[in-house]
Amino acid sequence: MTEHTPTHDNKFPRSATPQPVAAAAPRSRPRLLALLAGSVGLAALGQYMLDRTYATSREFPWQGLLIYLLAVLGFGWATFITDRAAPPIAAPPDEGAGVTRLDYLRQSYWRWGLLAVAAGAVLVLLYLLQRSPPLPGYNGWGLLWVGAIGLYLVAVAPPRARMTFDWLPRVRENRQLTLLMSAILLIALGLRLWRVGEIPPTLSGDEGSQGVEALKVLAGEIRNPFGTGWLGVPTMSFYFNALTVGPLGNTTFALRLPWALIGTVTVFAGFLLVRRLAGLKLALLTAALLATYHYHIHFSRLGSNQIADALFVALALIFFYRGYDRRSPLDWALCGMIIGVAQYFYAGARFTAVMIIAVTIFFLIRERMRFVREQWGGLLVLAGAALLSGGPMIQYALRFPDDYNARVNAVGIFQSGWLEREQEILNQGVLPILFDQFQRAALAFNYYPDRTVWYGLPEPLFGFAAGALFMLGFGYGVINLHDRRIFPMVAWWGGAMIMGGMLTESPPSSQRLITMAIPAVFFVGLALLKIGQVALYAVGTYRPRRLLPYLSAAVLLFSLFSVRLYFVEYTPLRVYGNYNAVIATGLAEYARDELGPDWQIFFFGPPQMYVGFGTIPYLVPEVKGQDIYEPLTEPPDWELAAQEKHTAFVFLPAREAELALVRQAIPGGEIEEVPPPPPYLFEQDDPLFTVYRVRQEQLTR
């Protein structure tokens, strides 16, 4: 077997003890420092021009982008000088194993037996799922699916002699790293769990609707984890949420808890991915920046499944590169399994398969037939695992394409007919509209604020300094797109920007771009690292330890500003979820604390909102409500005396005038005005809602 040692890119050292880089020639030091300072200064000026343009005209910021282009070119030249002088870095000892070997499969009949059983189990499940009439439920058959995946992984795993379980010795040898990474994860967990049931203070309708689906799982109304439910979201996502809603009850905390944990795990997955791609320093930078990034913190604190998008992509890339570097069939299989499992969550998680296809094409272009010769076995294992784990959802997509693509059909600019409508409204061609879509999605981190109530931050997703650094880092990535260790980050950011931004309605929409958080902070960290490396190279011998104070201070400043922005500045605005969600949260809390199951609600809210708004049936499913659609013009003649429950008439401000007619028909009740929770971005002089409570004994007098 021939040895294969992958070439590691000099600009991304992975060694625990990097070698010092030779000092620049004396004549080059001032020029290199000037080039670096000029590039960073131009980046700051470019971001300033973007901020100024948005504040004054909100037109296309061509001046700022032109300045940014000059900054990126200068920064690319400065880093080129440094990267060219860096010494070669030896490959880690666990890499360079040659061809992905599957010879042990030929010698092990029991492995083929396991593969046959796994495939047969999934085929049985596929048959049962398409039976007519269908079975009463498929919950138990989910264990068959899990078992099939497990058997497949065991079958392709190499013999133990070839497998290395050496993570414990590595932890002992790297105690400082273990402590540092543990501290980052604890901070990430704390920022995502602290008062997660109260921040954000509003429980949105989409969160509540997903909570209602979890309640349906617990009640046995949803019995198929391999289908779709609310808004075409796969039901397995609701099964996952039911794991906490079941034991903890239908509370905001229970709904949000699993996604806070997913957000924390994503920080660790980002660390592992970047460490494999680009080395320890940049991995720690990325993890620390992501742990404290307000955008990622926010979506980790929501009872909604979009936060899992980045986790699936990160895990799939980790196992893809492990499979490539180590020639490990098990890693290839785990990559395929992640691709398949991702199909059962938010529609954005389907981007995982797109990313792996893109990286595979990149390697095919870069290495041509060598990649096929050495990795065909791994790719075959990957495809088998993806088909096995994703088979039930793939079959569902083929049988019910409209249900499977419901969300894409609703928000895609082509599928929904939005592009055609915009051409008629604006009297423009396709290209100008697509360019506007592109620029709004591409500049979400530097120029345009979120256009949805999912986040609603009244500024771009990065602040001034982070935005300038991101542009330098991303520009460096584009210049070095040929690098197999940096290509996936550029492709991740760019692909998600196009598929989740440009090709969907109303970009930038933060809930569709959250998967970009990892590559975005990666480029910020990359810019910080390269600035430090170039500066030290220009002034003398480069020693990595000299970067630690600078990098630590930069991360600390970013983290403090980011955390303060979210918890101190953003949270009190209550812009998340829109004002109807504020009303629904207030009404649900009022019904829970002041009414209870002995009351019924007559809701005078339409057409502004309805009592079925997802927040209300999730938090107080025991309090039944009825919408009063038509405005009253005379006292109603409702027969409520025979009701066994007390009645609460709830009026939104737009229909409060009808309260007098209700009181005329049903006198003797109590009136209570519930004020809006301060502070609020939009000033509200009216009450949140008005309640007229009538007890059942008053109706029978």
C-alpha positions in Angstrom: 0.0 0.0 0.0 1.4 3.3 -1.0 1.7 6.0 1.6 -0.3 9.2 0.9 0.7 12.3 2.8 -1.7 15.2 2.2 -0.2 18.6 1.6 -1.2 20.9 4.4 -1.5 24.6 3.6 1.2 26.7 5.1 -1.1 29.4 6.2 -3.1 27.0 8.5 -0.6 25.3 10.8 -2.0 22.4 12.8 1.0 21.5 14.8 0.8 22.0 18.6 4.2 23.6 18.5 4.5 25.7 15.3 7.9 26.6 14.1 8.9 30.3 14.1 8.8 32.1 10.8 11.9 33.8 9.6 11.8 37.6 10.0 11.2 39.7 7.0 14.1 41.4 5.3 14.7 44.8 6.9 13.7 46.7 3.8 10.3 44.9 3.6 9.2 45.6 7.2 8.0 49.2 6.8 6.4 48.4 3.5 4.6 45.3 4.8 3.4 47.2 7.9 2.2 50.0 5.8 0.4 47.6 3.5 -1.3 45.9 6.5 -2.2 49.2 8.2 -3.6 50.6 4.9 -5.7 47.4 4.3 -7.2 47.5 7.8 -7.7 51.2 7.6 -9.5 50.9 4.2 -11.7 48.1 5.6 -12.7 50.4 8.4 -13.4 53.2 6.0 -15.4 50.8 3.8 -17.6 49.8 6.7 -18.0 53.5 7.7 -19.1 54.3 4.2 -21.6 51.4 4.3 -23.0 52.6 7.6 -23.2 56.2 6.3 -24.9 55.2 3.1 -27.6 53.2 4.9 -28.2 56.1 7.3 -28.6 58.7 4.6 -29.9 57.2 1.3 -30.1 53.4 1.7 -29.0 53.1 -1.9 -26.6 50.5 -3.3 -23.3 51.2 -1.3 -21.0 51.0 -4.3 -18.5 53.5 -2.8 -18.1 51.4 0.4 -17.8 48.1 -1.5 -15.2 49.6 -3.9 -13.1 50.7 -0.8 -13.6 47.2 0.6 -12.3 45.7 -2.6 -9.1 47.7 -2.4 -8.8 46.7 1.3 -9.1 43.0 0.4 -6.6 43.2 -2.4 -4.1 44.9 -0.1 -4.7 42.4 2.7 -4.4 39.5 0.2 -1.0 40.8 -0.9 0.2 41.3 2.6 -0.8 37.8 3.7 0.6 36.3 0.4 4.0 37.6 1.5 3.7 36.0 4.9 2.2 32.7 3.7 4.9 32.3 1.1 7.6 32.5 3.7 6.1 30.1 6.2 7.8 26.7 6.5 6.1 23.5 5.5 4.0 21.8 8.2 4.1 18.1 8.7 0.9 16.1 8.4 -0.7 14.9 11.7 0.2 11.3 12.5 -3.4 10.0 12.0 -3.6 11.1 8.4 -2.2 10.1 5.1 -3.3 6.5 5.3 -3.6 6.0 1.5 -6.7 4.5 -0.1 -9.9 4.0 1.7 -9.8 0.2 2.3 -12.9 -2.0 2.5 -11.0 -5.3 2.1 -12.3 -6.6 5.5 -15.8 -6.6 4.0 -14.7 -9.4 1.6 -13.4 -11.5 4.5 -16.4 -11.0 6.8 -19.6 -12.7 5.9 -21.2 -11.4 9.1 -20.6 -7.8 7.9 -22.5 -8.6 4.7 -25.2 -10.1 6.8 -25.5 -7.0 8.9 -25.7 -4.9 5.7 -28.4 -7.1 4.4 -30.4 -6.9 7.6 -30.1 -3.1 7.7 -31.2 -2.8 4.1 -34.0 -5.2 4.6 -35.2 -3.4 7.7 -35.4 -0.1 5.9 -37.2 -1.7 2.9 -39.8 -3.2 5.3 -40.2 0.3 6.8 -40.6 1.8 3.4 -43.3 -0.7 2.5 -45.2 -0.1 5.7 -45.1 3.7 5.2 -46.7 3.5 1.8 -49.3 0.9 2.7 -52.9 1.7 1.9 -54.7 2.0 4.2 -51.8 3.2 6.4 -51.0 1.7 9.8 -52.5 3.4 12.8 -49.1 4.6 13.9 -45.4 4.3 13.2 -43.8 5.3 16.5 -42.6 1.8 17.3 -41.2 1.4 13.8 -38.9 4.3 14.4 -36.8 1.9 16.4 -36.4 -0.3 13.3 -35.0 2.7 11.5 -32.6 3.5 14.3 -31.5 -0.1 14.5 -30.9 -0.3 10.8 -28.6 2.7 10.9 -26.7 1.2 13.9 -26.2 -2.1 12.0 -24.9 -0.3 9.0 -22.3 1.6 11.0 -21.2 -1.6 12.7 -20.9 -3.4 9.4 -18.7 -0.8 7.8 -16.6 0.0 10.8 -13.0 -1.4 10.4 -11.7 -4.0 12.8 -10.7 -2.7 16.2 -7.0 -3.2 15.3 -7.4 -0.4 12.8 -9.5 1.8 15.0 -8.0 4.3 17.4 -9.8 5.3 20.6 -7.2 7.7 21.8 -9.2 10.7 22.9 -8.7 10.1 26.6 -4.9 10.1 26.4 -5.1 13.3 24.3 -7.3 14.9 26.9 -4.7 14.1 29.6 -1.9 15.4 27.4 -3.7 18.6 26.6 -5.1 19.6 29.9 -4.8 23.3 29.2 -6.7 23.0 26.0 -9.4 20.8 27.7 -9.9 23.4 30.4 -10.0 26.3 27.9 -12.5 24.5 25.6 -14.6 23.5 28.7 -14.7 27.1 29.8 -15.9 28.2 26.3 -18.6 25.6 26.3 -19.7 26.5 29.8 -20.0 30.1 28.7 -21.9 29.1 25.6 -24.3 27.0 27.7 -24.8 29.7 30.2 -25.5 32.4 27.6 -28.1 30.1 26.0 -29.7 28.7 29.2 -29.8 31.7 31.5 -33.5 32.7 31.9 -34.2 31.0 28.6 -37.9 30.8 29.5 -38.0 34.6 29.9 -35.6 35.9 27.3 -36.8 36.6 24.7 -39.8 37.6 26.7 -42.2 36.9 23.9 -43.1 33.4 22.8 -43.8 33.7 19.1 -46.6 32.1 17.2 -44.1 29.9 15.2 -42.6 28.7 18.5 -46.0 28.0 19.9 -47.2 26.2 16.8 -44.2 23.9 17.0 -44.9 23.4 20.7 -48.5 22.4 19.8 -47.1 19.8 17.4 -45.0 18.4 20.2 -48.2 18.2 22.4 -49.8 16.3 19.6 -47.0 13.8 19.6 -47.4 13.3 23.3 -51.2 13.0 23.0 -50.8 10.4 20.2 -52.4 12.6 17.5 -49.1 12.6 15.6 -48.0 9.0 15.2 -45.6 9.1 12.2 -42.1 10.5 12.7 -41.4 10.1 9.0 -43.9 12.6 7.6 -44.5 16.4 7.8 -46.7 18.5 10.0 -47.1 22.2 10.6 -46.1 24.2 7.5 -44.5 21.2 6.0 -41.9 20.8 8.8 -40.9 17.1 9.3 -42.6 15.6 12.3 -39.4 14.1 13.7 -38.4 17.6 14.8 -41.6 17.7 17.0 -40.7 14.2 18.5 -37.3 15.7 19.5 -39.1 18.7 21.2 -41.5 16.3 22.9 -38.6 14.8 24.9 -38.5 18.0 27.1 -42.1 19.1 26.8 -43.3 15.7 28.1 -41.5 15.7 31.4 -41.3 19.5 32.0 -44.8 20.5 30.8 -46.0 22.9 28.2 -43.8 25.8 29.3 -41.6 28.2 27.4 -38.5 26.7 29.1 -39.4 23.2 28.1 -40.0 24.3 24.5 -36.7 26.1 24.2 -34.4 23.9 26.3 -33.4 21.3 23.6 -32.5 24.0 21.1 -30.3 25.8 23.6 -28.5 22.5 24.0 -28.2 22.1 20.3 -26.8 25.6 20.0 -24.1 24.8 22.6 -23.2 21.5 20.8 -22.9 23.5 17.6 -20.2 25.6 19.2 -18.2 22.4 19.9 -18.9 21.1 16.4 -17.6 24.3 15.0 -14.4 24.0 17.1 -13.8 20.4 15.9 -14.4 21.3 12.2 -12.1 24.3 12.2 -9.4 22.5 14.1 -9.4 19.8 11.4 -9.5 22.4 8.6 -7.3 25.2 9.9 -5.6 24.4 13.2 -6.0 24.9 16.9 -5.7 28.7 17.2 -8.4 29.5 14.6 -10.6 26.7 16.0 -10.5 28.3 19.5 -11.1 31.7 18.0 -14.1 30.4 16.0 -15.6 28.6 19.1 -15.1 31.6 21.4 -16.6 34.0 18.9 -19.6 31.7 18.1 -20.2 31.1 21.8 -20.8 34.8 22.4 -22.2 35.8 19.1 -25.6 37.5 19.7 -27.1 36.2 16.5 -26.4 32.6 17.4 -27.3 33.1 21.0 -30.7 34.4 20.0 -31.7 31.5 17.8 -30.3 29.1 20.3 -32.8 30.5 22.8 -35.9 29.9 20.6 -38.2 27.0 20.6 -37.6 26.5 16.9 -35.5 24.1 14.9 -33.5 26.4 12.6 -30.5 26.4 15.0 -29.8 22.8 14.1 -29.0 23.7 10.5 -25.4 24.7 11.3 -24.9 21.7 13.5 -25.8 19.2 10.7 -23.5 21.0 8.2 -20.6 21.1 10.6 -20.9 17.5 11.6 -21.2 16.3 8.0 -18.0 18.3 7.0 -16.1 17.0 10.1 -16.8 13.4 9.1 -16.2 14.1 5.4 -12.7 15.5 6.1 -12.0 12.8 8.7 -13.0 10.2 6.1 -10.7 11.9 3.5 -7.8 12.5 5.8 -7.8 9.2 7.6 -9.3 7.0 4.9 -11.9 5.9 7.4 -15.0 4.0 6.2 -16.7 4.7 9.5 -16.3 8.4 9.1 -17.6 8.3 5.6 -20.6 6.4 6.9 -21.2 8.9 9.7 -21.1 11.7 7.2 -23.8 10.0 5.1 -25.9 9.3 8.3 -25.8 13.0 9.2 -27.0 13.9 5.7 -29.9 11.5 6.0 -30.9 12.6 9.5 -30.8 16.2 8.5 -33.7 15.6 6.2 -36.0 15.2 9.2 -35.6 18.7 10.6 -36.0 22.2 9.2 -35.9 22.7 5.4 -32.7 24.6 5.8 -30.9 21.4 7.0 -31.3 20.0 3.5 -28.4 22.3 2.6 -26.2 19.7 4.3 -26.5 17.4 1.3 -25.8 20.3 -1.0 -22.6 21.2 0.9 -21.2 17.6 0.8 -22.0 17.4 -3.0 -20.2 20.8 -3.5 -17.1 19.6 -1.5 -17.1 16.3 -3.4 -17.2 18.2 -6.8 -14.3 20.4 -5.5 -12.1 17.4 -4.8 -13.0 15.9 -8.2 -11.9 19.0 -9.9 -8.8 19.4 -7.7 -7.6 15.8 -7.8 -9.5 14.4 -10.7 -9.2 10.6 -11.0 -6.9 10.3 -8.1 -9.8 11.2 -5.8 -12.0 8.6 -7.4 -9.3 5.9 -7.2 -8.5 6.6 -3.5 -12.0 7.5 -2.2 -14.5 5.6 -4.3 -15.0 3.1 -1.4 -15.6 5.9 1.1 -18.0 7.7 -1.2 -19.9 4.5 -1.8 -20.2 4.0 2.0 -21.3 7.6 2.4 -24.0 7.3 -0.3 -25.3 4.0 1.3 -25.6 5.6 4.7 -27.4 8.7 3.3 -29.9 6.5 1.5 -30.4 4.2 4.4 -31.0 7.0 7.0 -32.8 9.3 4.7 -34.8 6.7 2.9 -38.2 7.2 4.6 -38.1 10.9 4.0 -36.9 10.5 0.4 -39.9 8.2 -0.2 -42.2 10.7 1.4 -40.8 13.5 -0.8 -41.4 11.3 -3.9 -45.0 10.4 -2.8 -46.0 13.8 -1.5 -43.8 16.4 -3.2 -46.1 19.3 -2.4 -46.1 18.5 1.4 -42.4 17.9 1.4 -41.6 21.1 -0.4 -44.4 23.2 1.3 -42.0 25.6 3.0 -39.8 26.0 -0.1 -42.9 26.5 -2.3 -44.1 29.2 0.1 -40.9 31.3 0.3 -39.0 30.5 -2.9 -39.0 33.3 -5.3 -39.5 31.0 -8.3 -41.8 28.4 -6.7 -44.2 30.9 -5.0 -44.6 33.1 -8.1 -43.0 36.1 -6.2 -40.5 36.9 -9.0 -43.3 37.2 -11.6 -45.3 39.4 -9.3 -42.3 41.7 -8.6 -41.6 42.1 -12.3 -45.2 43.4 -12.8 -45.2 45.6 -9.7 -41.7 47.2 -10.3 -41.9 47.0 -14.1 -38.4 45.5 -14.1 -36.7 42.6 -15.7 -35.4 39.5 -13.9 -31.8 40.4 -13.6 -32.2 43.7 -11.7 -34.6 42.0 -9.2 -32.2 39.1 -8.8 -29.3 41.5 -8.3 -31.2 43.3 -5.6 -32.0 40.0 -3.9 -28.3 39.0 -4.1 -27.0 42.2 -2.6 -29.5 42.2 0.3 -28.6 38.6 1.2 -24.8 39.1 0.7 -24.7 42.3 2.8 -26.8 40.9 5.7 -23.7 41.0 8.0 -22.5 44.5 7.0 -25.3 46.6 5.6 -28.9 45.5 5.6 -30.8 44.7 8.9 -33.0 41.7 9.3 -36.4 42.2 7.6 -38.3 39.7 9.7 -39.6 39.5 13.2 -37.6 36.3 13.8 -34.8 38.6 15.1 -35.6 42.1 13.9 -32.3 43.6 15.0 -32.3 47.2 13.7 -28.7 46.9 12.4 -26.7 44.3 10.4 -25.7 41.0 11.9 -22.2 42.2 12.6 -21.2 45.5 14.3 -18.6 47.9 12.8 -15.4 46.1 13.8 -16.6 42.6 13.2 -18.1 43.6 9.9 -14.8 45.0 8.7 -12.8 42.0 9.9 -15.4 39.7 8.2 -14.9 41.3 4.9 -11.1 41.0 5.1 -11.4 37.3 6.2 -13.9 36.4 3.5 -11.9 38.2 0.9 -8.9 36.2 1.9 -11.0 33.1 1.7 -12.1 33.9 -1.9 -8.5 34.6 -3.0 -7.5 31.2 -1.5 -10.5 29.3 -2.8 -8.3 26.7 -4.2 -7.2 25.7 -0.7 -9.1 22.5 0.2 -9.0 23.5 3.9 -10.8 26.9 3.3 -13.0 26.0 0.4 -15.8 24.5 2.5 -16.2 27.7 4.6 -16.5 29.9 1.5 -18.9 27.5 -0.1 -20.9 27.2 3.1 -21.3 30.9 3.5 -21.9 31.6 -0.2 -24.2 28.6 -0.8 -26.4 29.4 2.2 -26.5 33.1 1.2 -27.8 32.2 -2.2 -30.2 29.3 -1.3 -31.4 30.8 2.0 -31.2 34.4 1.0 -31.1 35.4 -2.6 -33.6 32.7 -3.8 -36.2 33.3 -1.0 -38.5 36.2 -0.4 -37.6 39.2 1.7 -33.9 38.8 2.3 -32.1 39.1 4.6 -34.4 36.9 6.6 -32.4 35.9 9.7 -34.1 32.5 10.3 -33.0 31.3 6.9 -29.4 32.5 7.3 -28.6 31.2 10.7 -26.5 28.4 9.3 -24.0 31.0 8.1 -23.1 32.0 11.7 -20.2 29.5 11.8 -18.5 30.5 8.6 -19.1 34.2 9.4 -17.3 34.1 12.7 -14.7 31.8 11.1 -13.8 34.6 8.7 -13.7 37.2 11.6 -11.3 34.9 13.5 -9.3 34.3 10.3 -8.8 38.0 9.7 -7.8 38.6 13.3 -5.2 35.7 13.1 -3.7 36.8 9.8 -3.4 40.4 10.9 -1.5 39.3 13.9 0.7 37.0 11.9 1.5 39.6 9.3 2.3 42.2 11.9 4.6 39.9 13.9 6.3 38.7 10.7 6.9 42.3 9.6 8.5 43.4 12.9 10.7 40.3 13.6 10.7 36.6 14.2 7.1 35.2 14.4 6.5 33.3 17.6 2.9 32.1 18.0 2.7 32.8 21.7 3.1 36.5 21.1 -0.3 36.5 19.4 -2.1 35.3 22.6 -2.6 38.6 24.3 -3.7 40.3 21.1 -6.1 37.5 20.2 -7.5 37.2 23.7 -8.1 40.9 24.0 -9.9 40.9 20.6 -12.1 38.0 21.5 -12.9 39.5 24.9 -14.0 42.8 23.3 -16.1 41.1 20.7 -17.7 39.0 23.3 -18.5 41.8 25.7 -20.0 44.0 23.0 -22.0 41.1 21.5 -23.4 39.9 24.8 -24.3 43.4 25.9 -26.0 44.0 22.5 -28.3 41.0 23.0 -29.1 41.1 26.7 -29.0 44.8 27.4 -29.9 46.5 24.2 -31.9 44.1 22.1 -34.0 42.1 24.6 -35.9 45.1 26.1 -37.0 46.2 22.6 -39.4 43.2 22.4 -39.2 43.3 18.6 -39.0 39.5 18.3 -42.3 37.9 17.2 -44.2 41.1 16.4 -46.8 42.8 18.4 -49.4 40.1 17.9 -47.0 37.7 19.6 -46.7 40.1 22.5 -50.5 40.2 22.8 -50.7 36.4 22.5 -48.0 35.8 25.2 -49.7 38.3 27.5 -53.1 36.7 27.0 -51.7 33.2 27.5 -50.0 34.2 30.7 -53.2 36.0 31.9 -55.3 32.9 31.1 -52.9 30.6 32.9 -52.5 32.8 36.0 -55.9 34.5 36.3 -58.4 32.1 34.6 -57.5 28.4 34.3 -59.5 25.5 32.8 -62.8 26.6 34.4 -62.9 29.5 32.0 -63.7 29.9 28.3 -62.6 32.9 26.2 -64.7 34.8 23.7 -62.0 36.6 21.7 -62.7 39.9 19.9 -59.5 40.0 18.0 -60.1 39.2 14.3 -59.0 40.2 11.8 -55.9 41.4 13.7 -55.2 38.1 15.4 -57.1 34.9 16.4 -57.3 32.9 19.6 -55.7 30.0 17.7 -52.4 32.0 17.5 -49.8 29.3 18.2 -48.6 30.8 21.5 -52.0 30.5 23.2 -52.9 26.8 22.5 -49.4 25.8 23.5 -49.2 27.6 26.8 -52.9 27.1 27.8 -54.4 24.3 25.8 -56.9 23.7 28.7 -58.5 27.1 28.2 -60.8 26.9 25.2 -61.3 30.0 23.1 -63.7 31.1 20.4 -63.1 33.9 17.9 -65.8 36.5 17.4 -65.3 37.3 13.7 -68.1 39.8 12.9 -68.1 43.2 14.8 -71.2 43.6 17.1 -73.6 46.3 16.1 -76.2 45.5 18.8 -76.3 43.6 22.1 -75.7 39.9 21.4 -78.4 37.4 22.4 -76.0 34.6 23.3 -77.3 31.9 25.6 -74.5 31.4 28.1 -76.4 30.4 31.1 -76.3 26.7 30.2 -72.5 26.8 30.0 -70.6 25.0 32.7 -67.6 27.4 32.5 -67.1 31.0 33.4 -66.7 33.3 30.4 -64.0 35.9 29.7 -64.6 38.3 26.9 -61.2 39.6 25.6 -61.1 42.7 23.4 -58.2 44.1 21.5 -58.1 47.9 21.3 -59.4 48.0 17.8 -62.7 46.3 19.0 -62.9 47.6 22.5 -66.0 49.7 21.6 -68.0 46.4 21.4 -67.5 45.9 25.2 -70.4 48.2 25.9 -72.8 46.0 23.9 -71.6 42.9 25.7 -72.1 44.5 29.1 -75.6 45.6 28.0 -76.5 42.0 27.2 -74.6 40.4 30.0 -74.3 42.8 32.9 -72.5 42.3 36.3 -69.0 41.3 35.1 -65.6 42.7 36.0 -63.5 44.8 33.7 -59.7 44.7 33.7 -57.3 46.4 31.4 -54.0 44.6 30.8 -51.2 47.1 29.9 -48.5 46.3 27.4 -45.2 45.1 28.9 -42.7 48.0 28.9 -40.5 48.9 27.3 -41.5 48.4 23.7 -40.0 49.7 20.5 -43.4 50.9 19.3 -45.1 53.1 21.7 -48.6 51.8 22.7 -51.0 54.2 24.5 -53.8 51.6 24.4 -53.9 48.6 26.7 -52.6 45.2 25.4 -56.2 43.9 25.7 -59.2 44.4 27.9 -60.9 41.5 29.7 -64.6 41.4 30.8 -65.0 38.5 33.2 -68.4 37.0 33.9 -68.7 34.1 36.3 -71.1 31.2 35.5 -73.2 31.9 38.6 -73.9 35.4 37.4 -75.2 34.0 34.1 -77.7 31.8 35.9 -79.3 34.5 38.1 
